[in-house]
Amino acid sequence: MINRRDSEFLHLLEVDENIEPQRLIYNFRTSAIVPGDITVSVTHDPCRRSTTAILFGLGEAQERLFLYRVKESLEDFCHPLALVGAVCELERDRWIKNEVRPIESTYMEKNDQWSMTSSDNLASAPEGETMEDALGLRFKSTILLTSLTAARRQLSRIGDYLQEMRKDARMASFLRGCDDCHDKETEAFDGGVDLSKQQAHTAARLQHRLNQISDEFDMKIDSCKASMEDMMATTQVVMSRIARHDTLTNTAISVATRRDNSQMMSIAFVTMVFLPLTSIATIFSMNVFNWDAKDGENLINVHFWLYLAVAGASTVLTVGLWMIYSGVTKGLFCIRKRRKDEEMGS
């Protein structure tokens, strides 16, 4: 039974000739991690020299490509793994064209974008967005690397089994079939072709193509690993550039703050020099002082106490209002903080 939840596999079932004519049944299942997975069930009857297959999950584009590839090599169907090899070609297209190349293009685009972007533009962009792009690419690359490794391992198993078939004399004899059950229609269809040579030729071509696809998968796996390392290095460079820009900004802020502090100190110094003089001049210029007093007249007006009372009351009122405002503000801040802590705790 072929189940969609199963991982990729190649299963061989030999039907016992005591029950029915002996034949080979292969069930090949590709990975379902990404869309476009395929399953094929191949039944090969050596006596009748026939191969029948059922393919599951073929899309319209995959079906057209599959039929285009197999219509020119019908003579290869004498080998039971020919259709499995055709599905391996579709699997190669699915991973290389649909998954690997788009991620490679994205890697190159991001590397070019970050390498050509100035530090100011990088810093102006949200740091979370930059990290999200890098982490998203790394996550996709990790899944792709795992999937490519699994697909490469599956190709190796098929190649190893194909080599065992070529070396197994009993399997070679079985694939030639029994001469007494070849009917006239089968012989006419064969056209006098040497079945053993055709099977050997098909097996050699299939082995060669599987090796090519495996090598291409190995190359893409190495490329994916290198891209992940390059992306991490690029991310570190980008983060260092952003940190450098932030450091320069903080340095400029500290320099401006120090300059402002110097100016404030100058203002405070001028204030400390002139404020006492201004205050004293203001007080002595009041009408409560009679600087032209004659003998027997008071130098200070009898209403001087009114100035002291109003000034003292104003000072007390100002300080009191400031203390009340500070206390209310602090209390409201504590209440908001307590509510926020309670919301986070719940």
C-alpha positions as YAML, in Angstrom:
chain: A
units: angstrom
residues:
- id: 1
  name: MET
  ca: [0.00, 0.00, 0.00]
- id: 2
  name: ILE
  ca: [1.29, 3.45, -0.99]
- id: 3
  name: ASN
  ca: [0.49, 6.14, 1.55]
- id: 4
  name: ARG
  ca: [1.11, 9.86, 1.15]
- id: 5
  name: ARG
  ca: [2.43, 10.05, 4.68]
- id: 6
  name: ASP
  ca: [5.26, 7.67, 3.80]
- id: 7
  name: SER
  ca: [8.69, 9.04, 3.05]
- id: 8
  name: GLU
  ca: [10.45, 8.33, -0.22]
- id: 9
  name: PHE
  ca: [11.15, 4.65, -0.88]
- id: 10
  name: LEU
  ca: [11.76, 2.02, -3.55]
- id: 11
  name: HIS
  ca: [10.04, -1.28, -2.84]
- id: 12
  name: LEU
  ca: [10.37, -4.53, -4.81]
- id: 13
  name: LEU
  ca: [7.78, -7.27, -4.73]
- id: 14
  name: GLU
  ca: [8.41, -10.57, -6.55]
- id: 15
  name: VAL
  ca: [5.17, -12.40, -7.31]
- id: 16
  name: ASP
  ca: [5.47, -16.16, -6.76]
- id: 17
  name: GLU
  ca: [5.03, -18.16, -9.96]
- id: 18
  name: ASN
  ca: [3.12, -20.82, -8.00]
- id: 19
  name: ILE
  ca: [0.29, -18.34, -7.54]
- id: 20
  name: GLU
  ca: [0.41, -16.57, -10.91]
- id: 21
  name: PRO
  ca: [3.00, -15.91, -13.62]
- id: 22
  name: GLN
  ca: [6.12, -14.58, -11.97]
- id: 23
  name: ARG
  ca: [6.72, -10.86, -12.37]
- id: 24
  name: LEU
  ca: [8.44, -7.88, -10.73]
- id: 25
  name: ILE
  ca: [6.50, -5.07, -9.06]
- id: 26
  name: TYR
  ca: [8.27, -1.84, -8.11]
- id: 27
  name: ASN
  ca: [6.70, 0.91, -6.02]
- id: 28
  name: PHE
  ca: [8.65, 4.17, -6.10]
- id: 29
  name: ARG
  ca: [7.65, 7.14, -3.98]
- id: 30
  name: THR
  ca: [9.24, 10.61, -4.03]
- id: 31
  name: SER
  ca: [9.48, 13.03, -1.13]
- id: 32
  name: ALA
  ca: [6.34, 14.97, -0.17]
- id: 33
  name: ILE
  ca: [8.16, 17.82, 1.59]
- id: 34
  name: VAL
  ca: [7.53, 20.16, -1.35]
- id: 35
  name: PRO
  ca: [4.64, 20.14, -3.85]
- id: 36
  name: GLY
  ca: [4.84, 17.99, -6.96]
- id: 37
  name: ASP
  ca: [5.64, 14.61, -5.39]
- id: 38
  name: ILE
  ca: [5.02, 11.54, -7.57]
- id: 39
  name: THR
  ca: [4.38, 7.86, -7.00]
- id: 40
  name: VAL
  ca: [4.75, 5.14, -9.63]
- id: 41
  name: SER
  ca: [3.87, 1.47, -9.46]
- id: 42
  name: VAL
  ca: [5.58, -0.59, -12.18]
- id: 43
  name: THR
  ca: [4.74, -4.21, -13.03]
- id: 44
  name: HIS
  ca: [7.19, -6.02, -15.31]
- id: 45
  name: ASP
  ca: [6.28, -9.38, -16.86]
- id: 46
  name: PRO
  ca: [9.39, -11.00, -18.40]
- id: 47
  name: CYS
  ca: [7.46, -13.80, -20.08]
- id: 48
  name: ARG
  ca: [5.19, -11.45, -21.96]
- id: 49
  name: ARG
  ca: [7.94, -8.84, -22.19]
- id: 50
  name: SER
  ca: [5.52, -6.17, -21.03]
- id: 51
  name: THR
  ca: [5.76, -3.32, -18.58]
- id: 52
  name: THR
  ca: [2.70, -1.62, -17.14]
- id: 53
  name: ALA
  ca: [2.74, 1.31, -14.77]
- id: 54
  name: ILE
  ca: [0.43, 3.59, -12.82]
- id: 55
  name: LEU
  ca: [1.63, 7.08, -11.95]
- id: 56
  name: PHE
  ca: [0.04, 9.10, -9.16]
- id: 57
  name: GLY
  ca: [0.31, 12.85, -8.62]
- id: 58
  name: LEU
  ca: [1.40, 13.92, -12.10]
- id: 59
  name: GLY
  ca: [0.58, 17.52, -12.87]
- id: 60
  name: GLU
  ca: [-0.32, 18.67, -16.35]
- id: 61
  name: ALA
  ca: [3.15, 20.05, -17.08]
- id: 62
  name: GLN
  ca: [4.81, 16.95, -15.60]
- id: 63
  name: GLU
  ca: [2.60, 14.69, -17.70]
- id: 64
  name: ARG
  ca: [3.50, 16.47, -20.92]
- id: 65
  name: LEU
  ca: [7.19, 16.35, -20.09]
- id: 66
  name: PHE
  ca: [6.99, 12.69, -19.08]
- id: 67
  name: LEU
  ca: [5.23, 11.64, -22.31]
- id: 68
  name: TYR
  ca: [7.65, 13.68, -24.40]
- id: 69
  name: ARG
  ca: [10.63, 11.93, -22.84]
- id: 70
  name: VAL
  ca: [9.35, 8.36, -22.99]
- id: 71
  name: LYS
  ca: [7.83, 8.37, -26.48]
- id: 72
  name: GLU
  ca: [11.29, 8.33, -28.09]
- id: 73
  name: SER
  ca: [12.59, 5.48, -25.92]
- id: 74
  name: LEU
  ca: [9.87, 2.84, -25.92]
- id: 75
  name: GLU
  ca: [12.46, 0.12, -26.50]
- id: 76
  name: ASP
  ca: [13.89, 0.86, -23.03]
- id: 77
  name: PHE
  ca: [10.70, -0.39, -21.39]
- id: 78
  name: CYS
  ca: [12.09, -3.90, -21.61]
- id: 79
  name: HIS
  ca: [13.96, -2.98, -18.42]
- id: 80
  name: PRO
  ca: [11.79, -2.91, -15.29]
- id: 81
  name: LEU
  ca: [13.47, 0.22, -13.86]
- id: 82
  name: ALA
  ca: [13.15, 2.36, -16.99]
- id: 83
  name: LEU
  ca: [10.01, 4.12, -15.78]
- id: 84
  name: VAL
  ca: [11.55, 4.57, -12.33]
- id: 85
  name: GLY
  ca: [14.43, 6.34, -14.07]
- id: 86
  name: ALA
  ca: [11.94, 8.56, -15.91]
- id: 87
  name: VAL
  ca: [10.38, 9.52, -12.57]
- id: 88
  name: CYS
  ca: [13.89, 10.30, -11.26]
- id: 89
  name: GLU
  ca: [14.21, 12.77, -14.14]
- id: 90
  name: LEU
  ca: [11.00, 14.47, -13.02]
- id: 91
  name: GLU
  ca: [12.31, 14.46, -9.46]
- id: 92
  name: ARG
  ca: [15.50, 16.14, -10.65]
- id: 93
  name: ASP
  ca: [13.46, 18.84, -12.40]
- id: 94
  name: ARG
  ca: [11.31, 19.33, -9.32]
- id: 95
  name: TRP
  ca: [14.24, 19.96, -6.99]
- id: 96
  name: ILE
  ca: [16.75, 21.68, -9.28]
- id: 97
  name: LYS
  ca: [14.44, 23.90, -11.33]
- id: 98
  name: ASN
  ca: [11.63, 24.58, -8.87]
- id: 99
  name: GLU
  ca: [13.46, 24.70, -5.52]
- id: 100
  name: VAL
  ca: [17.23, 25.11, -5.80]
- id: 101
  name: ARG
  ca: [17.49, 27.73, -8.52]
- id: 102
  name: PRO
  ca: [14.95, 30.16, -6.99]
- id: 103
  name: ILE
  ca: [16.77, 30.05, -3.65]
- id: 104
  name: GLU
  ca: [20.13, 30.52, -5.39]
- id: 105
  name: SER
  ca: [18.71, 33.56, -7.19]
- id: 106
  name: THR
  ca: [17.41, 34.93, -3.90]
- id: 107
  name: TYR
  ca: [20.81, 34.40, -2.28]
- id: 108
  name: MET
  ca: [22.56, 36.29, -5.06]
- id: 109
  name: GLU
  ca: [19.97, 39.08, -4.99]
- id: 110
  name: LYS
  ca: [20.24, 39.56, -1.22]
- id: 111
  name: ASN
  ca: [24.04, 39.43, -1.25]
- id: 112
  name: ASP
  ca: [24.19, 42.01, -4.06]
- id: 113
  name: GLN
  ca: [21.59, 44.18, -2.35]
- id: 114
  name: TRP
  ca: [23.37, 44.17, 1.01]
- id: 115
  name: SER
  ca: [26.85, 44.56, -0.46]
- id: 116
  name: MET
  ca: [25.81, 47.57, -2.60]
- id: 117
  name: THR
  ca: [23.68, 49.25, 0.07]
- id: 118
  name: SER
  ca: [25.33, 51.92, 2.18]
- id: 119
  name: SER
  ca: [25.49, 51.69, 5.94]
- id: 120
  name: ASP
  ca: [23.03, 54.59, 6.29]
- id: 121
  name: ASN
  ca: [20.40, 52.82, 4.18]
- id: 122
  name: LEU
  ca: [20.95, 49.55, 6.02]
- id: 123
  name: ALA
  ca: [20.58, 51.27, 9.35]
- id: 124
  name: SER
  ca: [17.47, 53.14, 8.23]
- id: 125
  name: ALA
  ca: [15.78, 49.83, 7.41]
- id: 126
  name: PRO
  ca: [14.28, 47.97, 10.38]
- id: 127
  name: GLU
  ca: [16.80, 45.59, 11.90]
- id: 128
  name: GLY
  ca: [14.07, 42.97, 12.34]
- id: 129
  name: GLU
  ca: [13.33, 43.02, 8.61]
- id: 130
  name: THR
  ca: [16.98, 42.36, 7.74]
- id: 131
  name: MET
  ca: [17.24, 39.53, 10.25]
- id: 132
  name: GLU
  ca: [13.91, 38.10, 9.08]
- id: 133
  name: ASP
  ca: [15.18, 37.90, 5.50]
- id: 134
  name: ALA
  ca: [18.41, 36.22, 6.58]
- id: 135
  name: LEU
  ca: [16.73, 33.75, 8.95]
- id: 136
  name: GLY
  ca: [14.02, 32.96, 6.38]
- id: 137
  name: LEU
  ca: [16.63, 32.12, 3.75]
- id: 138
  name: ARG
  ca: [18.59, 30.01, 6.19]
- id: 139
  name: PHE
  ca: [15.46, 28.09, 7.23]
- id: 140
  name: LYS
  ca: [14.53, 27.40, 3.60]
- id: 141
  name: SER
  ca: [18.09, 26.36, 2.84]
- id: 142
  name: THR
  ca: [18.13, 23.97, 5.79]
- id: 143
  name: ILE
  ca: [14.94, 22.27, 4.59]
- id: 144
  name: LEU
  ca: [16.26, 22.18, 1.03]
- id: 145
  name: LEU
  ca: [19.58, 20.72, 2.16]
- id: 146
  name: THR
  ca: [17.84, 17.96, 4.10]
- id: 147
  name: SER
  ca: [15.53, 17.18, 1.19]
- id: 148
  name: LEU
  ca: [18.34, 17.12, -1.37]
- id: 149
  name: THR
  ca: [20.36, 14.80, 0.85]
- id: 150
  name: ALA
  ca: [17.39, 12.44, 1.15]
- id: 151
  name: ALA
  ca: [16.77, 12.52, -2.61]
- id: 152
  name: ARG
  ca: [20.48, 11.91, -3.24]
- id: 153
  name: ARG
  ca: [20.41, 8.95, -0.86]
- id: 154
  name: GLN
  ca: [17.38, 7.54, -2.69]
- id: 155
  name: LEU
  ca: [19.18, 7.80, -6.03]
- id: 156
  name: SER
  ca: [22.14, 5.97, -4.54]
- id: 157
  name: ARG
  ca: [19.87, 3.13, -3.43]
- id: 158
  name: ILE
  ca: [18.38, 2.84, -6.90]
- id: 159
  name: GLY
  ca: [21.84, 2.88, -8.45]
- id: 160
  name: ASP
  ca: [23.11, 0.23, -6.04]
- id: 161
  name: TYR
  ca: [20.10, -1.97, -6.74]
- id: 162
  name: LEU
  ca: [20.63, -1.52, -10.49]
- id: 163
  name: GLN
  ca: [24.23, -2.66, -10.16]
- id: 164
  name: GLU
  ca: [23.12, -5.70, -8.18]
- id: 165
  name: MET
  ca: [20.64, -6.55, -10.93]
- id: 166
  name: ARG
  ca: [23.36, -6.34, -13.58]
- id: 167
  name: LYS
  ca: [25.65, -8.61, -11.58]
- id: 168
  name: ASP
  ca: [22.98, -11.14, -10.54]
- id: 169
  name: ALA
  ca: [22.93, -14.01, -13.05]
- id: 170
  name: ARG
  ca: [19.62, -15.32, -11.73]
- id: 171
  name: MET
  ca: [17.98, -11.93, -12.18]
- id: 172
  name: ALA
  ca: [19.43, -11.63, -15.69]
- id: 173
  name: SER
  ca: [18.02, -15.03, -16.59]
- id: 174
  name: PHE
  ca: [14.68, -14.10, -15.08]
- id: 175
  name: LEU
  ca: [14.51, -10.85, -17.05]
- id: 176
  name: ARG
  ca: [15.10, -12.73, -20.32]
- id: 177
  name: GLY
  ca: [11.85, -14.55, -19.65]
- id: 178
  name: CYS
  ca: [10.73, -17.98, -20.76]
- id: 179
  name: ASP
  ca: [10.77, -18.70, -24.45]
- id: 180
  name: ASP
  ca: [7.73, -20.93, -24.41]
- id: 181
  name: CYS
  ca: [5.37, -18.17, -23.27]
- id: 182
  name: HIS
  ca: [6.40, -15.57, -25.88]
- id: 183
  name: ASP
  ca: [3.43, -15.23, -28.21]
- id: 184
  name: LYS
  ca: [3.52, -14.17, -31.85]
- id: 185
  name: GLU
  ca: [2.40, -10.64, -31.02]
- id: 186
  name: THR
  ca: [5.30, -10.20, -28.62]
- id: 187
  name: GLU
  ca: [7.82, -11.55, -31.13]
- id: 188
  name: ALA
  ca: [6.45, -9.25, -33.83]
- id: 189
  name: PHE
  ca: [6.69, -6.30, -31.50]
- id: 190
  name: ASP
  ca: [10.28, -7.15, -30.56]
- id: 191
  name: GLY
  ca: [11.28, -7.06, -34.22]
- id: 192
  name: GLY
  ca: [14.10, -9.50, -33.69]
- id: 193
  name: VAL
  ca: [15.87, -7.28, -31.15]
- id: 194
  name: ASP
  ca: [18.22, -9.10, -28.79]
- id: 195
  name: LEU
  ca: [16.50, -8.63, -25.44]
- id: 196
  name: SER
  ca: [19.62, -9.22, -23.35]
- id: 197
  name: LYS
  ca: [21.62, -6.62, -25.25]
- id: 198
  name: GLN
  ca: [18.77, -4.13, -25.10]
- id: 199
  name: GLN
  ca: [18.36, -4.61, -21.36]
- id: 200
  name: ALA
  ca: [22.10, -4.26, -20.81]
- id: 201
  name: HIS
  ca: [22.13, -1.11, -22.94]
- id: 202
  name: THR
  ca: [19.18, 0.36, -21.05]
- id: 203
  name: ALA
  ca: [20.72, -0.55, -17.68]
- id: 204
  name: ALA
  ca: [24.01, 1.13, -18.65]
- id: 205
  name: ARG
  ca: [22.24, 4.28, -19.82]
- id: 206
  name: LEU
  ca: [20.07, 4.35, -16.71]
- id: 207
  name: GLN
  ca: [23.09, 3.87, -14.45]
- id: 208
  name: HIS
  ca: [24.95, 6.65, -16.23]
- id: 209
  name: ARG
  ca: [22.03, 9.04, -15.95]
- id: 210
  name: LEU
  ca: [21.46, 8.24, -12.27]
- id: 211
  name: ASN
  ca: [25.13, 8.98, -11.63]
- id: 212
  name: GLN
  ca: [24.78, 12.30, -13.45]
- id: 213
  name: ILE
  ca: [21.74, 13.30, -11.41]
- id: 214
  name: SER
  ca: [23.48, 12.20, -8.20]
- id: 215
  name: ASP
  ca: [26.52, 14.29, -9.08]
- id: 216
  name: GLU
  ca: [24.28, 17.27, -9.79]
- id: 217
  name: PHE
  ca: [22.55, 16.79, -6.45]
- id: 218
  name: ASP
  ca: [25.95, 16.60, -4.72]
- id: 219
  name: MET
  ca: [26.98, 19.83, -6.42]
- id: 220
  name: LYS
  ca: [23.78, 21.56, -5.36]
- id: 221
  name: ILE
  ca: [24.18, 20.26, -1.80]
- id: 222
  name: ASP
  ca: [27.70, 21.71, -1.65]
- id: 223
  name: SER
  ca: [26.42, 24.94, -3.21]
- id: 224
  name: CYS
  ca: [23.62, 25.12, -0.64]
- id: 225
  name: LYS
  ca: [26.09, 24.64, 2.22]
- id: 226
  name: ALA
  ca: [28.39, 27.30, 0.79]
- id: 227
  name: SER
  ca: [25.46, 29.68, 0.31]
- id: 228
  name: MET
  ca: [24.39, 29.18, 3.92]
- id: 229
  name: GLU
  ca: [27.92, 29.94, 5.11]
- id: 230
  name: ASP
  ca: [28.13, 32.99, 2.84]
- id: 231
  name: MET
  ca: [24.75, 34.19, 4.07]
- id: 232
  name: MET
  ca: [25.85, 33.90, 7.69]
- id: 233
  name: ALA
  ca: [29.05, 35.79, 6.91]
- id: 234
  name: THR
  ca: [27.10, 38.43, 4.99]
- id: 235
  name: THR
  ca: [24.61, 38.73, 7.85]
- id: 236
  name: GLN
  ca: [27.45, 39.27, 10.31]
- id: 237
  name: VAL
  ca: [28.95, 41.93, 8.04]
- id: 238
  name: VAL
  ca: [25.57, 43.64, 7.70]
- id: 239
  name: MET
  ca: [25.00, 43.56, 11.45]
- id: 240
  name: SER
  ca: [28.50, 44.93, 12.06]
- id: 241
  name: ARG
  ca: [27.85, 47.74, 9.58]
- id: 242
  name: ILE
  ca: [24.58, 48.57, 11.31]
- id: 243
  name: ALA
  ca: [26.31, 48.42, 14.70]
- id: 244
  name: ARG
  ca: [29.10, 50.67, 13.37]
- id: 245
  name: HIS
  ca: [26.52, 53.14, 12.10]
- id: 246
  name: ASP
  ca: [24.76, 53.07, 15.47]
- id: 247
  name: THR
  ca: [28.09, 53.61, 17.22]
- id: 248
  name: LEU
  ca: [28.87, 56.62, 15.02]
- id: 249
  name: THR
  ca: [25.39, 57.99, 15.68]
- id: 250
  name: ASN
  ca: [25.78, 57.52, 19.43]
- id: 251
  name: THR
  ca: [29.20, 59.18, 19.27]
- id: 252
  name: ALA
  ca: [27.74, 62.16, 17.43]
- id: 253
  name: ILE
  ca: [24.94, 62.38, 19.99]
- id: 254
  name: SER
  ca: [27.43, 62.26, 22.87]
- id: 255
  name: VAL
  ca: [29.56, 64.99, 21.24]
- id: 256
  name: ALA
  ca: [26.49, 67.18, 20.73]
- id: 257
  name: THR
  ca: [25.39, 66.50, 24.30]
- id: 258
  name: ARG
  ca: [28.81, 67.44, 25.63]
- id: 259
  name: ARG
  ca: [28.72, 70.64, 23.56]
- id: 260
  name: ASP
  ca: [25.26, 71.45, 24.93]
- id: 261
  name: ASN
  ca: [26.49, 70.75, 28.45]
- id: 262
  name: SER
  ca: [29.36, 73.16, 27.92]
- id: 263
  name: GLN
  ca: [26.97, 75.83, 26.72]
- id: 264
  name: MET
  ca: [24.65, 75.20, 29.66]
- id: 265
  name: MET
  ca: [27.61, 75.51, 32.02]
- id: 266
  name: SER
  ca: [28.48, 78.85, 30.42]
- id: 267
  name: ILE
  ca: [24.89, 80.03, 30.80]
- id: 268
  name: ALA
  ca: [24.81, 78.82, 34.41]
- id: 269
  name: PHE
  ca: [28.10, 80.62, 35.15]
- id: 270
  name: VAL
  ca: [26.80, 83.88, 33.68]
- id: 271
  name: THR
  ca: [23.57, 83.43, 35.64]
- id: 272
  name: MET
  ca: [25.45, 82.84, 38.90]
- id: 273
  name: VAL
  ca: [27.46, 86.01, 38.30]
- id: 274
  name: PHE
  ca: [24.64, 88.35, 37.34]
- id: 275
  name: LEU
  ca: [21.68, 86.90, 39.30]
- id: 276
  name: PRO
  ca: [22.90, 88.02, 42.77]
- id: 277
  name: LEU
  ca: [23.74, 91.45, 41.43]
- id: 278
  name: THR
  ca: [20.37, 91.74, 39.71]
- id: 279
  name: SER
  ca: [18.49, 90.53, 42.79]
- id: 280
  name: ILE
  ca: [20.34, 92.93, 45.09]
- id: 281
  name: ALA
  ca: [19.81, 95.80, 42.68]
- id: 282
  name: THR
  ca: [16.10, 94.99, 42.44]
- id: 283
  name: ILE
  ca: [15.68, 94.83, 46.21]
- id: 284
  name: PHE
  ca: [17.52, 98.08, 46.91]
- id: 285
  name: SER
  ca: [15.63, 99.84, 44.14]
- id: 286
  name: MET
  ca: [12.30, 99.19, 45.87]
- id: 287
  name: ASN
  ca: [10.35, 102.06, 47.43]
- id: 288
  name: VAL
  ca: [10.53, 100.47, 50.86]
- id: 289
  name: PHE
  ca: [13.98, 101.99, 51.26]
- id: 290
  name: ASN
  ca: [14.21, 105.71, 51.88]
- id: 291
  name: TRP
  ca: [17.76, 106.57, 50.95]
- id: 292
  name: ASP
  ca: [17.15, 110.31, 51.42]
- id: 293
  name: ALA
  ca: [15.97, 109.94, 55.00]
- id: 294
  name: LYS
  ca: [16.87, 112.81, 57.35]
- id: 295
  name: ASP
  ca: [17.51, 112.75, 61.03]
- id: 296
  name: GLY
  ca: [14.67, 111.06, 62.83]
- id: 297
  name: GLU
  ca: [13.22, 109.37, 59.69]
- id: 298
  name: ASN
  ca: [13.23, 105.59, 59.14]
- id: 299
  name: LEU
  ca: [15.42, 104.15, 56.39]
- id: 300
  name: ILE
  ca: [13.00, 101.23, 55.84]
- id: 301
  name: ASN
  ca: [9.33, 101.76, 55.16]
- id: 302
  name: VAL
  ca: [6.95, 100.36, 57.74]
- id: 303
  name: HIS
  ca: [5.23, 98.33, 55.00]
- id: 304
  name: PHE
  ca: [8.36, 96.24, 54.28]
- id: 305
  name: TRP
  ca: [6.78, 93.32, 56.12]
- id: 306
  name: LEU
  ca: [4.12, 93.12, 53.38]
- id: 307
  name: TYR
  ca: [6.82, 92.39, 50.81]
- id: 308
  name: LEU
  ca: [8.26, 89.66, 53.01]
- id: 309
  name: ALA
  ca: [4.83, 88.10, 53.59]
- id: 310
  name: VAL
  ca: [3.84, 88.04, 49.91]
- id: 311
  name: ALA
  ca: [7.27, 86.76, 48.82]
- id: 312
  name: GLY
  ca: [7.28, 84.02, 51.47]
- id: 313
  name: ALA
  ca: [3.72, 82.91, 50.68]
- id: 314
  name: SER
  ca: [4.46, 82.81, 46.95]
- id: 315
  name: THR
  ca: [7.58, 80.73, 47.56]
- id: 316
  name: VAL
  ca: [5.75, 78.26, 49.81]
- id: 317
  name: LEU
  ca: [2.86, 77.98, 47.31]
- id: 318
  name: THR
  ca: [5.19, 77.36, 44.39]
- id: 319
  name: VAL
  ca: [7.21, 74.70, 46.22]
- id: 320
  name: GLY
  ca: [4.02, 73.03, 47.47]
- id: 321
  name: LEU
  ca: [2.43, 72.87, 44.04]
- id: 322
  name: TRP
  ca: [5.64, 71.41, 42.60]
- id: 323
  name: MET
  ca: [5.79, 68.72, 45.30]
- id: 324
  name: ILE
  ca: [2.10, 67.83, 44.79]
- id: 325
  name: TYR
  ca: [2.56, 67.57, 41.01]
- id: 326
  name: SER
  ca: [5.66, 65.38, 41.42]
- id: 327
  name: GLY
  ca: [3.88, 63.08, 43.87]
- id: 328
  name: VAL
  ca: [0.79, 62.68, 41.65]
- id: 329
  name: THR
  ca: [2.93, 61.99, 38.57]
- id: 330
  name: LYS
  ca: [4.98, 59.38, 40.42]
- id: 331
  name: GLY
  ca: [1.82, 57.72, 41.77]
- id: 332
  name: LEU
  ca: [0.23, 57.50, 38.31]
- id: 333
  name: PHE
  ca: [3.44, 56.01, 36.91]
- id: 334
  name: CYS
  ca: [3.52, 53.35, 39.64]
- id: 335
  name: ILE
  ca: [-0.15, 52.47, 39.00]
- id: 336
  name: ARG
  ca: [0.43, 52.08, 35.25]
- id: 337
  name: LYS
  ca: [3.50, 49.94, 35.87]
- id: 338
  name: ARG
  ca: [1.61, 47.72, 38.33]
- id: 339
  name: ARG
  ca: [-1.25, 47.23, 35.86]
- id: 340
  name: LYS
  ca: [1.18, 46.42, 33.08]
- id: 341
  name: ASP
  ca: [2.96, 43.86, 35.25]
- id: 342
  name: GLU
  ca: [-0.38, 42.29, 36.17]
- id: 343
  name: GLU
  ca: [-1.40, 42.06, 32.49]
- id: 344
  name: MET
  ca: [1.90, 40.45, 31.55]
- id: 345
  name: GLY
  ca: [1.62, 38.05, 34.49]
- id: 346
  name: SER
  ca: [-1.88, 36.98, 33.53]
...
